[in-house]
């Protein structure tokens, strides 16, 4: 399957990495980004490895998620297009009601 990132997910990842780059270090930001890309890379071969999302904002749409550090990577499988759509990179320390996809 092909893994595609939405603009929102790219933006969220970029913001998180920028924050860590400014507050901690560029090395930490690069490590976070690398780990998230590593996790999402596995979805092309194993799209169902993530748990089903239970957040009522997106559960009915069939979203799943993976966790990498403090980040929840929310995605859904579009079988007819043989695609995995990465919809959001959500900091789990935030209010779950703030999840956007």
ZALO-636490 format. One record per residue: residue in three letters; x, y, z of N, C-alpha, C, O, CB in turn; chain. Coordinates in steps of 0.001 Angstrom, whole numbers. Glycine has a CB too. Layout:
// ZALO-636490
REC   paza      n.xx      n.yy      n.zz     ca.xx     ca.yy     ca.zz      c.xx      c.yy      c.zz      o.xx      o.yy      o.zz     cb.xx     cb.yy     cb.zz   padren
REC    ALA         X         Y         Z         X         Y         Z         X         Y         Z         X         Y         Z         X         Y         Z        A
...
This chain:
// ZALO-636490
REC   paza      n.xx      n.yy      n.zz     ca.xx     ca.yy     ca.zz      c.xx      c.yy      c.zz      o.xx      o.yy      o.zz     cb.xx     cb.yy     cb.zz   padren
REC    UNK       842     -1180         0         0         0         0       887      1243         0      2023      1237       475      -958        -2      1220        A
REC    UNK       322      2287      -546      1017      3562      -588       634      4380       646      -539      4442      1013       681      4335     -1895        A
REC    UNK      1625      5005      1285      1380      5843      2453      1414      7302      2017      2405      7776      1461      2429      5569      3577        A
REC    UNK       309      8010      2280       183      9421      1902       -89     10242      3154      -886      9848      4005      -951      9626       848        A
REC    UNK       573     11375      3258       386     12284      4384      -500     13442      3960      -309     14013      2886      1744     12802      4908        A
REC    UNK     -1476     13795      4803     -2281     14988      4540     -1441     16221      4879      -441     16131      5592     -3617     14970      5370        A
REC    UNK     -1862     17356      4361     -1169     18606      4685     -1241     18887      6186      -278     19379      6774     -1776     19783      3892        A
REC    UNK     -2378     18577      6800     -2535     18787      8236     -1506     17967      9011      -846     18494      9907     -3962     18417      8683        A
REC    UNK     -1365     16698      8680      -421     15830      9382      1015     16321      9191      1800     16340     10138      -558     14378      8888        A
REC    UNK      1349     16713      7979      2698     17256      7724      2946     18506      8555      4019     18676      9135      2882     17578      6225        A
REC    UNK      1954     19369      8607      2066     20608      9350      2218     20340     10852      3026     20986     11519       846     21488      9087        A
REC    UNK      1454     19405     11372      1533     19077     12792      2910     18509     13152      3479     18848     14189       432     18076     13167        A
REC    UNK      3428     17655     12296      4758     17090     12537      5820     18188     12466      6732     18235     13292      5069     15973     11513        A
REC    UNK      5694     19054     11486      6650     20149     11338      6631     21058     12571      7685     21449     13071      6337     20964     10068        A
REC    UNK      5439     21391     13058      5308     22241     14246      5935     21578     15468      6641     22232     16235      3831     22555     14521        A
REC    UNK      5685     20296     15651      6249     19577     16796      7773     19572     16728      8445     19816     17731      5713     18132     16844        A
REC    UNK      8304     19300     15566      9760     19258     15412     10381     20638     15582     11461     20772     16157     10132     18689     14047        A
REC    UNK      9707     21649     15087     10200     23018     15244     10251     23392     16726     11211     24007     17190      9305     24016     14465        A
REC    UNK      9228     23019     17445      9185     23290     18881     10387     22643     19586     11098     23302     20344      7856     22771     19491        A
REC    UNK     10603     21353     19327     11714     20656     19980     13059     21206     19536     14004     21252     20322     11646     19164     19689        A
REC    UNK     13146     21615     18299     14391     22202     17805     14716     23485     18571     15867     23715     18942     14291     22491     16289        A
REC    UNK     13707     24316     18806     13910     25585     19502     14087     25414     21006     14908     26105     21611     12748     26504     19235        A
REC    UNK     13337     24513     21613     13328     24382     23066     14378     23392     23573     14965     23608     24633     11957     23951     23533        A
REC    UNK     14617     22324     22839     15555     21300     23302     16806     21304     22426     17843     21843     22812     14889     19901     23291        A
REC    UNK     16698     20694     21237     17837     20673     20314     17406     20132     18957     16380     19463     18835     18991     19822     20887        A
REC    UNK     18196     20429     17958     17924     19930     16613     18037     18405     16576     17323     17744     15821     18892     20564     15595        A
REC    UNK     18924     17858     17383     19114     16409     17428     17858     15709     17947     17452     14683     17401     20320     16055     18312        A
REC    UNK     17244     16253     18988     16015     15675     19540     14884     15788     18522     14128     14836     18331     15622     16379     20865        A
REC    UNK     14762     16938     17870     13720     17127     16850     13887     16122     15721     12910     15527     15267     13760     18563     16288        A
REC    UNK     15116     15931     15268     15380     14978     14179     15052     13548     14615     14552     12750     13822     16856     15069     13726        A
REC    UNK     15336     13235     15869     15046     11901     16387     13537     11638     16419     13085     10557     16043     15643     11735     17792        A
REC    UNK     12772     12616     16862     11313     12476     16900     10768     12270     15498      9958     11371     15270     10658     13712     17550        A
REC    UNK     11207     13095     14560     10752     12988     13173     11117     11618     12589     10299     10972     11934     11367     14118     12315        A
REC    UNK     12338     11194     12832     12807      9912     12310     11978      8745     12848     11608      7844     12094     14279      9709     12661        A
REC    UNK     11689      8762     14146     10910      7684     14746      9478      7647     14210      8916      6573     13996     10892      7834     16260        A
REC    UNK      8900      8817     13999      7534      8865     13450      7518      8343     12017      6624      7581     11650      6974     10309     13497        A
REC    UNK      8494      8742     11203      8556      8237      9827      8834      6736      9795      8326      6024      8929      9636      8984      9036        A
REC    UNK      9629      6266     10730      9908      4831     10799      8633      4050     11103      8362      3023     10482     10980      4538     11866        A
REC    UNK      7848      4548     12071      6586      3887     12425      5616      3883     11245      5019      2853     10930      5937      4580     13636        A
REC    UNK      5461      5025     10600      4502      5111      9501      4974      4332      8272      4152      3891      7469      4262      6571      9129        A
REC    UNK      6269      4163      8121      6798      3392      6996      6348      1942      7019      6228      1308      5971      8302      3452      6994        A
REC    UNK      6100      1419      8199      5662        24      8339      4230      -177      7853      3815     -1302      7576      5777      -418      9794        A
REC    UNK      3478       916      7752      2079       809      7329      1929       354      5878       894      -209      5520      1387      2139      7513        A
REC    UNK      2912       580      5057      2796       167      3654      2684     -1354      3530      2012     -1860      2631      4003       672      2847        A
REC    UNK      3339     -2071      4425      3289     -3538      4406      2266     -4112      5384      1721     -5194      5163      4655     -4100      4723        A
REC    UNK      2014     -3381      6460      1123     -3877      7518       154     -2772      7939       274     -2235      9041      1944     -4378      8746        A
REC    UNK      -784     -2432      7095     -1650     -1284      7378     -2564     -1446      8598     -3052      -450      9132     -2490     -1010      6186        A
REC    UNK     -2796     -2656      9037     -3718     -2861     10155     -3005     -3032     11494     -3610     -3510     12454     -4577     -4069      9888        A
REC    UNK     -1721     -2648     11576     -1007     -2828     12847     -1470     -1861     13927     -1292     -2129     15115       478     -2661     12631        A
REC    UNK     -2051      -761     13533     -2521       209     14518     -3836      -205     15144     -4623      -945     14554     -2669      1567     13883        A
REC    UNK     -4057       287     16349     -5322        29     17032     -6419       895     16423     -6148      1948     15845     -5193       300     18553        A
REC    UNK     -7650       439     16562     -8783      1248     16108     -8921      2449     17036     -8838      2326     18258    -10107       409     16077        A
REC    UNK     -9133      3603     16430     -9280      4848     17184    -10598      4815     17940    -11639      4496     17365     -9213      6087     16244        A
REC    UNK    -10559      5145     19230    -11782      5143     20026    -12289      6550     20330    -13316      6705     20990    -11550      4399     21317        A
REC    UNK    -11592      7562     19863    -12045      8939     20049    -13320      9119     19231    -13296      8906     18019    -10937      9979     19621        A
REC    UNK    -14429      9505     19854    -15704      9607     19140    -15686     10604     17974    -16556     10554     17104    -16783      9999     20105        A
REC    UNK    -14711     11498     17952    -14628     12458     16848    -14290     11777     15523    -14670     12262     14458    -13584     13526     17159        A
REC    UNK    -13577     10653     15591    -13145      9993     14357    -13403      8492     14315    -13177      7864     13281    -11696     10235     14155        A
REC    UNK    -13866      7907     15405    -14032      6454     15474    -14987      5913     14417    -14737      4854     13840    -14528      6062     16841        A
REC    UNK    -16053      6616     14164    -17059      6134     13213    -16550      6106     11777    -17136      5439     10924    -18294      7001     13290        A
REC    UNK    -15486      6810     11509    -14942      6889     10141    -13921      5775      9882    -13457      5611      8754    -14286      8268      9902        A
REC    UNK    -13575      5018     10914    -12665      3891     10738    -11193      4226     10876    -10347      3532     10312    -12888      3295      9420        A
REC    UNK    -10876      5260     11605     -9473      5623     11802     -8788      4658     12753     -9420      4048     13615     -9358      7051     12334        A
REC    UNK     -7493      4536     12576     -6624      3751     13433     -5503      4665     13905     -5389      5806     13457     -6064      2490     12689        A
REC    UNK     -4681      4155     14809     -3550      4966     15235     -2365      4115     15670     -2505      2960     16071     -3965      5878     16363        A
REC    UNK     -1208      4727     15573        37      4194     16096       549      5208     17106       179      6381     17052      1091      3920     14953        A
REC    UNK      1388      4768     18016      1985      5682     18975      3494      5679     18787      4120      4632     18622      1607      5294     20426        A
REC    UNK      4060      6883     18817      5506      7060     18772      5854      8121     19805      5590      9305     19598      6005      7465     17331        A
REC    UNK      6440      7701     20907      6743      8637     21987      5453      9245     22525      4537      8526     22923      7701      9746     21499        A
REC    UNK      5390     10572     22536      4192     11273     23006      3203     11564     21882      2248     12314     22082      4586     12570     23679        A
REC    UNK      3416     10988     20721      2588     11324     19564      1739     10157     19097      2201      9021     18993      3454     11798     18431        A
REC    UNK       495     10471     18822      -448      9523     18240      -518      9855     16760      -800     10992     16382     -1876      9596     18931        A
REC    UNK      -261      8861     15929      -300      9019     14480     -1619      8419     14021     -1792      7201     14029       940      8330     13769        A
REC    UNK     -2543      9274     13624     -3891      8856     13258     -3950      8654     11745     -3529      9516     10974     -4950      9905     13723        A
REC    UNK     -4475      7507     11335     -4538      7200      9909     -5772      6372      9596     -6450      5864     10490     -3275      6461      9459        A
REC    UNK     -6044      6249      8311     -7101      5338      7883     -6670      4643      6607     -5861      5150      5830     -8440      6089      7674        A
REC    UNK     -7233      3482      6425     -6923      2662      5254     -8002      2901      4207     -9195      2812      4498     -6827      1142      5627        A
REC    UNK     -7575      3201      2997     -8501      3361      1876     -8220      2190       934     -7408      2293        14     -8326      4778      1143        A
REC    UNK     -8904      1085      1182     -8626      -176       485     -8747       -77     -1026     -7892      -568     -1763     -9552     -1239       980        A
REC    UNK     -9826       568     -1481    -10048       620     -2932     -8942      1378     -3668     -8743      1168     -4865    -11391      1269     -3226        A
REC    UNK     -8232      2246     -2976     -7122      2982     -3589     -5767      2413     -3174     -4721      2929     -3571     -7199      4459     -3211        A
REC    UNK     -5793      1355     -2380     -4575       737     -1857     -3675      1799     -1224     -2489      1909     -1534     -3818       -13     -2981        A
REC    UNK     -4285      2572      -329     -3611      3713       276     -3836      3741      1785     -4898      3366      2282     -4100      5016      -356        A
REC    UNK     -2819      4191      2488     -2928      4506      3912     -2768      6021      3997     -1762      6573      3550     -1835      3729      4800        A
REC    UNK     -3755      6681      4566     -3766      8137      4658     -3428      8555      6085     -4205      8316      7010     -5142      8710      4228        A
REC    UNK     -2264      9182      6259     -1878      9706      7568     -2631     11019      7729     -2376     11978      7001      -300      9904      7698        A
REC    UNK     -3560     11064      8685     -4449     12209      8828     -3977     13218      9866     -4231     14414      9724     -5818     11737      9185        A
REC    UNK     -3287     12746     10917     -2884     13657     11979     -1718     13088     12774     -1543     11874     12886     -4060     13949     12906        A
REC    UNK      -933     13997     13318       119     13663     14278      -243     14468     15520       -48     15683     15575      1606     14003     13727        A
REC    UNK      -771     13767     16510     -1386     14419     17663      -564     14194     18921      -237     13056     19258     -2810     13908     17870        A
REC    UNK      -231     15272     19613       492     15186     20881      -484     14677     21942     -1470     15346     22251      1107     16581     21291        A
REC    UNK      -215     13515     22491     -1140     12887     23436     -1231     13609     24768     -2057     13248     25607      -731     11472     23676        A
REC    UNK      -403     14618     24978      -493     15396     26213     -1548     16498     26102     -1802     17227     27061       868     16008     26554        A
REC    UNK     -2153     16607     24929     -3212     17591     24710     -4577     16980     25049     -4705     15772     25248     -3192     18097     23243        A
REC    UNK     -5576     17837     25109     -6949     17401     25320     -7385     16580     24101     -7276     17069     22977     -7904     18625     25555        A
REC    UNK     -7875     15353     24287     -8293     14515     23159     -9359     15179     22284     -9467     14864     21099     -8818     13192     23674        A
REC    UNK    -10138     16084     22851    -11165     16785     22068    -10551     17737     21038    -11252     18208     20142    -12093     17566     23002        A
REC    UNK     -9259     18021     21153     -8572     18908     20217     -8069     18197     18970     -7503     18829     18078     -7422     19570     20903        A
REC    UNK     -8276     16872     18903     -7826     16102     17746     -8511     16605     16478     -9734     16734     16427     -8109     14598     17949        A
REC    UNK     -7708     16885     15461     -8217     17310     14158     -7758     16309     13104     -6622     15836     13133     -7734     18754     13805        A
REC    UNK     -8646     15996     12182     -8270     15139     11038     -8866     15722      9781     -8681     15170      8696     -8750     13664     11237        A
